[in-house]
Amino acid sequence: MPKRGLWIAILFLFTIRWIEASPRDIVRYQIDVRLDTSSQMLYGNEKLTWRNFSQTRINDIYLHLYWNAFKNEDSAYLSEASEITALGKHSGSLESVDDAGWIDLTQVTLSDGRDLKPYMEFVTPDLPPRPGDQTVLRIKLLEPVEPADSVILHIKFKAKIPASIARAGYYGNSYFISQWFPKPGVYQPGKGWNCHAYHYFSEFFADFAEFDVRITVPLGYVVGASGLKVEQIINDEERTATYRYRQDRIHDFAWTTGPRYIKQERLFNPDSLISLDEYTKYAHIFDLPIDSVRLSPVKIILLILPEHAHQSERHFRAIEQSIKYLGLWFGPYPYPTITVVDPPYRTASDGMEYPTLITAGTRPVIADEGWIPDGVIAHEFAHNYWYGMSANNEFEEAWLDEGITTYSEGKVMEAMWGINKMIITFGPFPISRYFDQIQYYNWERTRIITINAIGFDPVVTPSWRFYNMFSYFMNVYERATLNLLTLERLLGKETMLKVLRTFQTRYRFRHPTTGNFLDVVNDVSGRNFRWFFTQFFYNDQTFDYGIGHLSSTKIQPPIGVFDTDSGRIMVTHDSIKNRESQSDDSSYKTIVKVRRFGEATPGGDVKIKLVVAFADSTRQIRYWDGKKRWQEFRFETPARALYAQIDADTLFLMDKNFSNNSYRLQTNKTGVIRWSSKVLFWLQNLFAILTLIS
């Protein structure tokens, strides 16, 4: 067969091998949907099969109807949006009734035709109650679903596409369609249905499923969707085209369409992108055969807008590097395709993740090195691991995908652009070269913007219960990432890689929790890190140690009258000076007092490291468990102390105040003067330029 056909066959075989070894799909969707561009409506037929894998008889089924979040301002989403103030800004209202979106179930029957509409009711499962919310529907079943049995619902629905409020919508003749179909919640044995309302902060949670979806759009519209396209039918009489997509082991299905997309395809070929040395390196780290870390080809589909077509190579490079590194680190990407969408203008859909489909986000002019679009693509593709395959509950523990994804994104960017490379742009213009002399670490940006998030909420908090938008984003993205970077330092980089790969492998196609992640950390490391998660994930305790006092004085005999065995002697200042003039032997007494300013402390086998440096180039090291509010350390040495530093290896990146971590007895102002003069010089030139162009 042709070479291209051979690659596609390999893709199918690889996918089948992965998926057959995976846990079972609980849901099966067979959906036919038609887009009506004249009314901005979707008309759909859905055959929903839900399997009961619990040991309990189930008497009802809960469905998410996400688009009702945009129906009116009584919904949980819009009412919360109108109440929330983030950084002094207010958002979240319908500009007009025409912007509203909604979904109606016009018919719900069992396979024998019995009508279930009389047994439907909207429920509000979360607190505070939002009685006007219609995003969760409960259907009482006519007969219970026995263990190992299933129920089939035949649903007809119509849905008004919202005008680009959040994650889905339309603008002009461009559409991005997500969370658009009736979707069951997750039944949790012993707990019942987990089916939260659609909140302003929250994202999603669903069971893995098999999807078979037919999408009908006007002829000439380009379609991109989750899964693999298996059929395309042209209806010349109706001037429509129907595209059929199939995929199993995914828990969501999104699609996009419009006439302006340029569709480009490329095969991710690991043979040309990954060397034997790289395979050998990671096989050694994970103690696996090389064949177990080898990656397989993936078909990359790029839908890009004409005004960004010159950036195609940039998009392809970013997704190829993401597939490569995340696959080597966390296990092969198991699906045959990945679709990257340059999202339509004003559809509020940029920077989002869906199984086998992600949206990027760019500008007409971009810097040669920058986060746009590279970091966006790396972040959203990482979500196909953290949430896509390791499917945590985004409503309740959002950090498990956003935090690990942001951490993973940073690692991909390091691999692409280099470690400790400061990437700075002014609009589309790169200015990094002007800051090459500045010592920069990749964790510094995260730390700087995270410190002020402490004191609002724990990282592990249900999404809709965060204090405000600032607390939500700082905790589930940045603070969680900083915690993971600290954990990496406590474990070591290779052990951290093993933790994440084990977590991904153990919970691929399952629903892990923070407790599961902690178990993996302890299992892989052979140590106990419960103290770490208790303080930094389940609580929001401040970590802050500092040098409270440092003194270093020459040891001199005490002055006065002393009785000795040989009689009474007098020690005077003059006698001491005379002794010093006859001998060069001197000793110094150094006292260091270390303080704990915060509430959090090291635990397990971890202690905090104190380093005291002396004028003769020697150092003294002590370790402290950090439990008391302060601890004194004394040293007697032949040289005077120069400085003392607590947490000398900078393990605890969440330390609130680095400035008190060290204390120097004699300050050195040379560096400050040098950099101050440079900064003043740059500012002078900047102001001169601004004067010329103003």
C-alpha positions in Angstrom: 0.0 0.0 0.0 1.1 3.7 -0.3 3.4 4.9 2.5 0.6 7.3 3.8 -1.8 4.4 3.9 0.7 2.3 5.8 1.1 5.0 8.5 -2.7 5.3 8.9 -2.9 1.5 9.4 -0.2 1.8 12.0 -2.2 4.5 13.8 -5.3 2.3 13.9 -3.3 -0.7 15.2 -1.6 1.4 17.9 -4.8 2.9 19.1 -6.6 -0.5 19.2 -3.7 -2.0 21.3 -3.8 0.8 23.8 -7.6 1.0 24.1 -8.3 -2.7 24.4 -6.0 -2.8 27.4 -7.8 0.1 29.1 -10.8 0.2 31.5 -14.3 0.0 30.1 -16.3 2.8 28.5 -19.4 3.5 30.6 -21.3 5.6 28.1 -22.0 5.3 24.4 -23.1 8.2 22.3 -24.6 8.0 18.8 -25.4 11.6 17.8 -26.7 13.2 14.6 -26.5 16.9 14.7 -27.4 19.6 12.1 -26.2 23.2 12.1 -28.7 25.8 11.0 -26.7 28.9 10.2 -29.8 31.0 9.6 -31.1 30.7 13.1 -27.8 29.8 14.9 -29.4 26.5 16.1 -28.4 22.9 16.5 -30.9 20.1 15.9 -29.8 16.8 17.3 -30.8 13.2 17.8 -28.9 11.3 20.5 -28.9 7.6 21.4 -27.4 7.5 24.8 -26.4 4.1 26.3 -25.4 4.2 30.0 -23.9 1.1 31.6 -24.2 0.5 35.4 -20.8 -0.8 36.5 -21.6 -0.3 40.2 -23.1 -2.8 42.6 -26.1 -0.7 43.2 -29.5 -0.5 41.5 -29.8 3.0 39.9 -33.3 4.6 39.9 -32.5 7.8 38.0 -30.0 9.4 35.7 -28.6 13.0 35.9 -27.7 14.9 32.8 -25.7 18.0 32.2 -27.3 20.6 30.0 -24.4 23.0 30.0 -25.7 25.6 27.5 -28.6 26.5 29.8 -25.9 28.4 31.7 -26.3 31.1 29.0 -30.1 31.0 29.0 -30.7 33.8 31.4 -29.0 35.6 34.3 -30.7 33.4 36.9 -28.3 30.6 35.9 -25.5 29.7 38.3 -22.9 30.7 35.8 -24.3 34.2 34.9 -25.5 35.0 38.4 -22.1 34.2 39.8 -20.4 36.1 37.0 -22.4 39.2 37.9 -21.4 38.9 41.5 -17.7 38.3 41.1 -15.1 41.0 41.2 -11.7 40.1 40.0 -8.9 42.6 40.2 -11.5 45.4 40.3 -13.2 44.3 37.1 -16.7 43.1 36.6 -17.9 40.7 33.9 -20.6 38.2 33.1 -23.9 39.5 31.7 -25.9 39.0 28.6 -25.5 42.0 26.4 -28.8 41.2 24.6 -31.3 38.4 24.6 -30.0 37.4 21.2 -26.7 36.4 22.8 -28.4 33.8 25.0 -27.8 30.1 24.5 -29.9 27.2 25.7 -30.7 23.5 25.1 -34.2 21.9 25.1 -34.9 18.2 25.2 -37.9 17.9 22.9 -38.3 14.2 23.3 -36.8 11.6 25.7 -37.9 8.0 25.4 -36.8 4.5 26.3 -36.1 2.0 23.5 -39.7 0.7 23.7 -41.0 4.2 23.1 -42.1 5.0 26.6 -42.0 8.7 27.3 -39.7 10.0 30.1 -40.5 13.7 29.8 -43.1 13.6 32.6 -40.3 12.3 34.9 -37.8 15.1 34.2 -37.0 17.9 36.6 -34.2 20.4 37.0 -32.2 20.2 40.2 -29.7 22.4 41.9 -27.2 20.1 43.6 -24.8 22.7 44.9 -24.7 25.4 47.6 -25.5 28.2 47.6 -28.8 27.2 45.9 -29.5 28.7 42.5 -33.2 27.8 42.0 -33.2 29.4 38.5 -30.4 27.2 37.2 -31.3 24.6 34.6 -27.9 23.1 33.8 -28.6 19.8 35.7 -31.6 17.6 34.7 -32.7 14.6 36.7 -34.7 11.9 35.0 -36.5 9.3 37.1 -36.4 6.0 35.4 -39.4 3.7 35.1 -37.4 0.7 36.1 -34.1 0.7 38.0 -30.9 -0.1 36.2 -29.5 -3.3 37.7 -25.8 -3.8 38.3 -24.0 -4.8 35.0 -27.1 -3.7 33.0 -27.7 -0.6 30.9 -30.3 1.9 30.0 -30.8 3.4 26.5 -32.3 6.8 26.1 -33.4 8.2 22.8 -33.2 12.0 22.9 -34.2 14.7 20.5 -32.9 18.1 21.3 -32.5 21.6 19.9 -30.0 24.1 21.1 -29.5 27.8 20.5 -25.8 28.6 20.1 -24.7 31.3 22.5 -22.9 34.4 21.2 -19.5 33.6 22.4 -19.8 34.0 26.1 -17.5 31.3 27.3 -15.7 28.4 25.5 -18.4 28.0 22.9 -20.3 30.2 20.5 -20.4 31.9 17.1 -19.3 35.0 15.5 -20.4 35.7 11.9 -20.2 32.4 10.1 -17.6 30.8 12.4 -18.6 28.4 15.1 -16.9 26.6 18.0 -19.2 24.0 19.6 -18.4 22.5 23.0 -20.5 21.1 25.9 -23.4 21.0 23.4 -25.1 17.7 23.9 -26.9 16.1 26.9 -24.2 14.4 28.9 -24.6 12.1 32.0 -22.9 13.0 35.2 -20.6 10.4 36.9 -22.2 7.9 39.2 -19.8 7.2 42.1 -20.5 4.1 44.1 -21.5 4.9 47.7 -21.9 8.6 46.9 -24.5 8.7 44.1 -24.5 11.0 41.1 -21.7 13.6 40.8 -23.4 16.2 38.5 -22.6 19.7 39.5 -24.2 22.8 38.0 -22.2 24.8 35.5 -20.4 27.5 37.6 -18.6 30.6 36.5 -15.2 29.1 37.5 -15.8 25.4 37.1 -15.1 23.2 34.2 -16.2 19.6 33.7 -16.3 15.9 34.8 -17.6 13.0 32.8 -17.2 9.2 32.2 -15.2 7.8 29.4 -17.3 7.0 26.4 -17.5 5.8 22.9 -18.6 8.5 20.5 -20.1 8.1 17.0 -21.1 11.6 15.8 -22.4 12.8 12.5 -22.2 16.5 11.9 -24.1 18.2 9.1 -23.0 21.7 8.0 -23.5 23.9 4.9 -21.4 22.9 1.9 -18.1 24.7 1.8 -17.8 24.8 5.6 -14.6 23.1 7.0 -15.1 20.9 10.0 -12.7 19.8 12.7 -13.8 17.6 15.6 -12.7 15.2 18.3 -11.8 11.8 17.1 -11.1 10.3 13.7 -13.1 11.2 10.6 -14.4 8.0 9.1 -16.9 9.2 6.6 -17.9 12.3 4.5 -21.2 12.5 2.6 -22.1 15.4 0.2 -25.7 16.3 -0.3 -25.8 18.5 -3.4 -29.5 18.9 -3.3 -29.5 20.3 0.2 -26.1 22.0 -0.2 -24.8 20.3 2.9 -22.0 18.0 3.9 -22.1 15.4 6.7 -19.0 14.4 8.5 -18.8 11.3 10.7 -16.3 11.0 13.6 -15.7 8.1 15.8 -13.5 7.7 18.9 -13.7 5.7 22.2 -11.9 6.2 25.5 -12.7 10.0 25.5 -15.2 11.8 27.8 -16.1 14.8 25.7 -16.6 15.8 22.1 -16.1 19.2 20.6 -16.2 20.5 17.1 -15.7 23.6 15.0 -16.8 24.8 11.6 -16.6 27.7 9.3 -15.8 28.6 5.7 -12.5 30.4 6.4 -10.4 27.6 7.9 -7.3 26.5 6.0 -6.9 22.8 6.7 -3.4 21.4 6.8 -2.2 17.9 7.8 1.1 16.5 8.9 2.3 13.2 10.4 4.1 13.2 13.7 6.9 10.8 12.8 8.8 9.8 15.9 11.6 8.1 13.8 12.7 11.5 12.5 12.0 13.5 15.7 13.4 11.2 18.5 16.9 9.8 18.6 18.0 6.5 20.0 19.9 8.4 22.7 16.7 10.1 23.8 14.8 6.8 24.0 17.7 5.2 25.9 17.8 8.1 28.3 14.2 7.8 29.3 14.2 4.0 29.3 17.0 4.1 31.8 15.2 6.7 34.0 12.0 4.7 34.1 13.7 1.3 34.2 11.8 0.1 31.1 12.7 -1.6 27.8 13.3 0.9 25.0 10.2 -0.5 23.2 8.1 0.6 26.1 9.0 4.2 25.7 8.9 4.4 21.9 6.2 6.6 20.5 4.0 6.0 17.5 2.9 8.3 14.7 0.1 10.7 15.2 -1.9 12.5 12.5 -1.8 16.3 13.1 -4.7 18.3 11.7 -4.3 22.1 11.8 -7.2 24.4 11.1 -5.8 27.9 10.8 -7.2 31.2 9.7 -5.9 32.8 6.5 -4.5 35.8 8.4 -2.4 33.4 10.5 -1.4 31.0 7.7 2.2 32.2 7.8 2.4 30.8 11.3 1.6 27.2 10.3 5.1 26.0 10.8 5.2 27.6 14.3 2.0 25.7 15.2 3.2 22.4 13.8 6.6 22.7 15.6 4.9 23.4 18.9 2.5 20.5 18.7 5.2 18.1 17.5 7.5 19.1 20.4 4.6 18.7 22.8 3.7 15.2 21.5 7.4 14.2 21.7 8.3 15.4 25.2 5.0 14.6 26.9 5.0 11.2 25.3 8.6 10.4 26.4 7.9 11.7 29.9 4.4 10.5 30.7 3.6 7.7 28.2 2.6 7.6 24.5 -0.3 9.6 23.3 -2.8 6.8 22.6 -5.1 8.3 19.9 -4.5 8.4 16.1 -5.1 12.1 15.7 -4.8 15.5 17.3 -6.6 18.5 15.9 -5.2 22.0 16.6 -7.6 24.8 16.0 -6.7 28.5 15.4 -10.0 29.6 17.0 -12.4 31.9 15.1 -12.3 35.5 16.1 -14.6 36.4 19.0 -15.9 32.9 19.7 -14.4 32.9 23.2 -12.8 29.6 22.5 -9.1 30.2 22.5 -6.8 28.3 24.8 -9.1 25.4 25.5 -8.7 21.6 25.7 -10.9 18.8 24.6 -10.0 15.1 23.9 -8.0 14.9 20.7 -8.8 18.6 19.9 -7.3 21.7 21.3 -7.6 25.4 20.5 -4.6 27.6 20.3 -4.6 31.4 20.1 -2.3 33.8 18.3 -1.9 37.3 16.9 -1.3 38.5 13.3 2.3 39.4 14.4 4.2 37.4 16.9 7.7 37.3 18.3 10.2 34.7 17.1 10.4 33.4 20.7 7.3 33.7 22.9 4.5 32.1 24.7 2.1 32.7 21.9 1.3 30.4 20.3 3.9 27.9 21.6 3.0 27.9 25.3 -0.7 27.9 24.6 -0.4 24.8 22.4 1.9 23.0 24.9 -0.5 23.8 27.7 -3.6 22.6 25.9 -2.0 19.5 24.5 -0.7 18.7 28.0 -4.4 18.7 29.1 -4.9 15.7 26.9 -2.9 13.9 29.6 -4.1 15.8 32.6 -7.8 15.8 32.4 -8.0 14.1 29.0 -6.7 10.7 30.0 -6.2 11.1 33.7 -9.7 12.5 34.1 -9.9 14.2 37.5 -13.1 16.0 38.6 -12.5 19.5 37.4 -15.4 20.8 39.5 -13.9 19.7 42.7 -10.1 19.4 42.3 -9.2 21.6 39.4 -5.5 21.7 40.3 -5.1 18.1 39.3 -5.4 19.1 35.7 -4.6 22.8 35.6 -1.6 22.7 38.0 0.0 19.6 36.6 -0.7 20.9 33.1 1.0 24.3 33.8 3.9 22.4 35.3 4.1 20.2 32.2 3.8 23.2 29.9 6.8 24.8 31.6 8.9 21.7 31.1 8.0 21.6 27.4 8.9 25.3 27.0 12.2 24.6 28.7 12.9 21.7 26.3 11.9 24.0 23.3 13.6 27.3 24.3 16.2 26.3 26.9 16.4 26.2 30.7 16.4 29.5 32.5 15.8 31.5 29.4 13.9 34.7 30.0 11.3 35.1 27.2 10.2 38.7 27.1 8.1 40.4 24.4 6.9 44.0 24.0 3.7 43.3 21.9 5.1 41.2 19.0 8.6 42.4 19.5 11.2 40.2 21.3 13.3 42.1 23.8 14.8 39.1 25.6 18.3 39.8 24.3 18.5 43.0 26.4 18.1 41.0 29.6 20.6 38.2 28.9 22.8 39.3 31.8 20.1 38.9 34.3 20.2 35.6 36.3 16.7 34.1 35.8 15.1 30.9 36.9 11.9 29.5 35.3 10.1 29.2 38.6 10.6 32.9 39.5 7.6 34.2 37.5 5.3 31.6 39.1 6.6 32.4 42.6 6.3 36.1 42.2 2.6 36.0 41.1 1.7 33.2 43.5 2.9 34.6 46.9 -0.1 36.9 47.3 -2.6 34.0 46.7 -1.8 32.6 50.1 -4.4 33.4 52.7 -7.5 33.1 50.5 -8.2 29.4 49.9 -6.5 26.0 49.9 -5.5 24.6 46.5 -7.9 21.8 46.9 -11.2 23.7 46.9 -14.3 23.2 44.8 -14.0 25.6 41.9 -17.2 27.6 42.7 -16.2 28.1 46.3 -13.0 30.1 45.8 -13.0 33.6 47.2 -12.8 35.3 43.8 -11.3 34.8 40.3 -7.9 35.8 41.5 -7.8 33.1 44.2 -9.1 30.5 41.7 -6.5 31.1 39.1 -3.6 31.7 41.4 -4.3 28.5 43.4 -5.3 25.9 40.8 -2.8 27.1 38.2 0.2 29.0 39.7 0.3 28.0 43.4 -0.3 24.3 42.5 2.6 24.6 40.0 4.9 26.2 42.6 4.0 23.3 45.0 4.9 20.8 42.3 8.2 22.6 41.5 9.0 22.4 45.2 8.1 18.7 45.3 10.4 18.2 42.4 13.3 19.7 44.4 12.5 17.6 47.4 12.3 14.4 45.3 14.8 15.1 42.6 13.9 15.6 38.9 14.1 11.9 37.9 11.9 10.8 40.8 9.4 13.5 40.0 9.3 12.2 36.4 8.7 8.7 37.7 5.9 10.0 39.9 4.1 11.7 37.1 4.5 8.8 34.6 3.3 6.4 37.3 0.3 8.6 38.1 -0.6 8.8 34.4 -0.1 5.1 33.8 -2.0 4.0 36.9 -4.9 6.3 36.4 -5.1 6.6 32.6 -8.8 6.4 31.6 -9.8 6.7 35.2 -10.9 9.4 37.7 -8.0 10.1 40.1 -8.1 12.3 43.2 -5.6 14.3 45.1 -5.4 11.4 47.5 -4.4 9.1 44.6 -1.7 11.5 43.6 -0.3 11.5 47.2 -0.3 7.7 47.2 1.7 7.7 44.0 4.2 10.2 45.4 4.7 8.0 48.5 4.8 4.8 46.6 7.4 5.9 44.0 9.6 7.9 46.5 9.4 5.4 49.3 8.9 8.4 51.6 5.9 10.0 53.4 4.8 13.3 52.0 1.4 13.6 53.6 2.7 16.6 55.6 3.4 18.4 52.3 -0.1 17.9 50.9 -1.8 18.6 54.2 -0.1 22.0 54.5 0.2 23.1 50.9 -2.7 21.5 49.1 -5.4 20.9 51.7 -4.6 24.0 53.6 -3.2 27.4 52.8 -0.5 27.7 55.4 2.3 30.2 54.9 5.8 28.9 54.7 8.4 31.5 55.8 11.7 30.9 57.5 14.3 33.6 58.0 17.5 34.6 59.8 16.5 36.5 62.9 19.9 37.3 64.2 23.6 36.9 63.2 26.6 37.9 65.2 30.2 36.9 65.0 32.7 38.3 67.6 36.2 37.5 68.6 36.4 35.4 71.7 38.4 37.2 74.4 39.2 36.3 78.0 36.8 37.8 80.5 38.1 40.8 82.4 38.2 40.9 86.2 39.7 39.3 89.3 39.8 35.5 89.3 40.8 33.0 92.0 42.9 30.1 90.7 44.8 27.2 92.2 48.0 29.3 92.0 46.4 32.3 93.5 44.4 35.4 92.6 45.0 36.9 89.2 43.9 40.1 87.5 42.9 40.2 83.8 42.9 43.7 82.3 42.5 45.2 78.8 46.2 45.8 78.6 47.1 42.2 79.4 44.7 40.9 76.8 46.2 43.3 74.2 49.7 42.2 75.1 48.7 38.5 74.7 47.1 39.2 71.3 50.2 41.0 70.1 52.3 37.9 70.9 50.0 35.4 69.2 48.0 35.3 66.0 45.6 32.6 67.3 42.1 33.9 67.4 38.7 32.3 67.8 35.3 33.7 66.9 32.0 33.0 68.5 29.1 33.1 66.0 25.5 33.0 67.0 22.7 32.4 64.5 19.0 32.6 65.4 16.7 31.1 62.8 13.0 32.0 63.0 9.8 30.5 61.7 7.5 33.3 60.7 4.9 31.2 59.0 2.7 28.3 60.1 3.9 25.5 57.7 6.9 23.4 58.6 8.9 20.6 57.0 7.8 17.1 57.8 8.7 13.5 57.3 12.4 13.1 56.7 12.8 16.6 55.4 14.7 19.2 57.4 15.6 22.8 56.6 19.2 23.5 55.8 21.2 26.3 57.4 24.6 27.3 55.9 27.0 29.7 57.7 29.9 31.0 55.6 33.2 32.2 57.2 36.0 34.5 56.1 38.4 31.6 55.7 36.2 30.1 52.9 34.9 27.4 55.2 31.2 26.7 55.8 29.2 25.1 58.6 26.0 23.3 57.8 23.2 22.4 60.2 19.8 20.9 59.7 16.7 21.9 61.7 13.3 20.3 61.8 11.7 23.8 61.9 9.0 22.9 64.5 9.8 25.6 67.1 9.3 29.2 66.5 13.1 29.8 66.6 16.3 27.9 67.1 19.7 29.1 68.1 22.9 27.7 66.6 26.4 28.5 68.0 29.8 28.1 66.3 33.4 28.6 67.5 35.7 29.0 64.6 39.1 30.5 63.7 37.4 32.9 61.3 34.6 35.5 61.4 31.3 34.7 59.9 30.3 36.4 56.7 26.7 35.4 56.2 24.1 32.9 57.2 21.4 31.4 54.9 18.4 29.3 55.7 17.0 26.9 53.1 20.3 27.3 51.5 19.5 25.0 48.5 16.2 26.9 47.8 14.1 23.8 48.1 11.0 25.6 49.4 9.9 27.8 46.5 6.7 28.8 48.3 8.7 30.6 51.0 6.8 33.9 51.3 9.8 36.1 51.9 13.1 35.2 50.3 14.7 38.5 51.5 14.9 37.3 55.1 16.4 33.9 54.2 19.9 35.2 54.4 21.8 37.8 56.4 25.2 39.3 55.6 27.3 41.0 58.3 29.0 43.3 55.8 26.9 44.5 52.8 28.3 44.6 49.3 26.8 47.4 47.3 28.9 46.9 44.2 26.2 44.9 42.4 23.4 47.2 43.3 25.3 50.2 42.1 26.2 48.5 38.8 22.7 47.4 38.0 21.1 50.6 39.2 23.3 52.6 36.8 22.4 50.2 33.9 18.6 50.4 34.7 18.8 54.2 34.8 20.7 54.2 31.5 18.0 52.0 29.9 15.2 54.2 31.3 16.9 57.4 30.1 17.1 56.0 26.6 13.5 54.7 26.7 12.3 58.1 27.8 14.3 59.8 25.0 12.7 57.4 22.4 9.2 58.1 23.8 9.9 61.8 23.6 10.8 61.5 19.9 7.7 59.5 18.9 5.2 61.4 21.1 
